[in-house]
Amino acid sequence: MSRAFDDPPAPRPMQPGETPPAASATDHLVPGGGGPQWVFNPEYQRLVELWNDVLPMLEELTKVLDKPYAKARSRDVWDAPVADRHVQDMGEWRKRLEAYRSAVLAAISEKAAETPRWIPAGRSAVPSLLPR
């Protein structure tokens, strides 16, 4: 299926050597002087994992639908008036699958964009809308 739009940006997993945010100028005001200790946000990591789980399934659904669609369009398979109706129906299914794919990936991407990648240790992130 050729997609009308590119996928939204995927949540980025923590990269080897990636470090938490740099200390700010106000960290010296915190008792103990060290400023907060940072951890990679587990809520953000869940979004990375969700994307990595969902994308292959969506790709597989697309492949499963594309194969019969290509065959239905081929006049070598059948040349009957009913063929056009089946091709139109499958074309509609492809559009709906594309809309579904776009909605699912956009929801994950938007949630990742508003979720901090790093949080101070001991704090929880923004409450998740994802089921545990």
N, C-alpha and C positions, 0 to 999 in steps of 0.2 A: 504494500500500500504506500503510495507516495503521500507523504504528509504535507498538508497545506501550510503548517507552521512548524518551526523547530520546537523541540522540547524546552521547557523552562530550565533555568540553571539548577543543577543537582546540588544538594547539600554536599559540602566538601568534607571528607573525612580528615581526621587529624593526620598531618604529614609527619614523616620521620624528621626529627629535629625541630619541629614547630614548637615555639615557646609561647607562654601566656603573655598577656599585655604587659608592656613596660610599666615600671613603677611611675606613679604620678608625683607631682610636686607636693601634694598634700599628704603623701604617705608618711612623711616624717612626723606628722601630727598625731598619728595613731599610737596609742600606748604600746610600748614594746618596740616602736620604731621601724619594724620590718614591713609594715604594710600587709595587705592580705595575701594569703597563699591562694594560687589559682588552680582550678582543676578543669579539665575539658568537660563541658556540660553534658551530662548523661542524656538529657532530653534532646539535645542536638544530635548526639550519637544515635539515638533511637530513630531520628528522622533520616539519617544517613543509611541506617540498616533497612528502614522501611522502603526507601527509594531503591536500594539494591535488591530487595525482595520482590517489589512490585514490577519494576521495569522488565525483567526477563519474562514474567508472566504476561505482561501486555504485548511484548514482542512475539511470544508464542501464539497468543490469540490472533494477532495480525497475520502471522504465517499460516495458521490453520484456515483462516478465512480467505486469504489471498490465493491459495492453491485451487479450491473449487471455483473461485471467481474467474481465474485465468482459464480454467477448463470450460466453464460455461460460456465464456466469450469466444472461444474457438469454434469455428464452424466445422472443424474436423470432428468434434465430439458430437454435435447435433445441429441439425439445420431445420428446426421446427419453429412455428410461430410462438410457442410457449417459451422458447429459449430467451427471447427478449425480456419477457416478464421476469424470469428467474435472474437474469443479469441485472435488471433494475432493482429487484429486491435485494440481491447481494450487494449492489452498490450502496443502497440505503443502509444496510447493516454495517458496511465499511465506514460510512460517514458517522454512524452512531458510535461505533467502536473508537473512531478517532476523537470524537467529542468526549467520550468517557475517558480515554487515555489522557487527553489534554486536561480535563478537570481534575483527575487524580494526581497527575504530576504537578499541576499548578498549585493544588492545595498543599502538597508536601513542600514544594519550593517556597511558597509564600510563608508557611509556618517556619521554615528554616530561616528565612530572611528576617523574621522578627524575633527569633530565638538567639540569645547570645551564645557564641561558641565556647567562651570561657566564663566561668563563674567563680566567685570567691569560695574557697573550701568551707564546708559546713553550712552553706546556704543552698536552698533548693532553687531551681530555675522557675520561670513562669509556669504556673500549673498547666499540665499537659492536657490537650484535648484528645489525645490518642489513648485508646484503652490499653491497659497493662496486661 
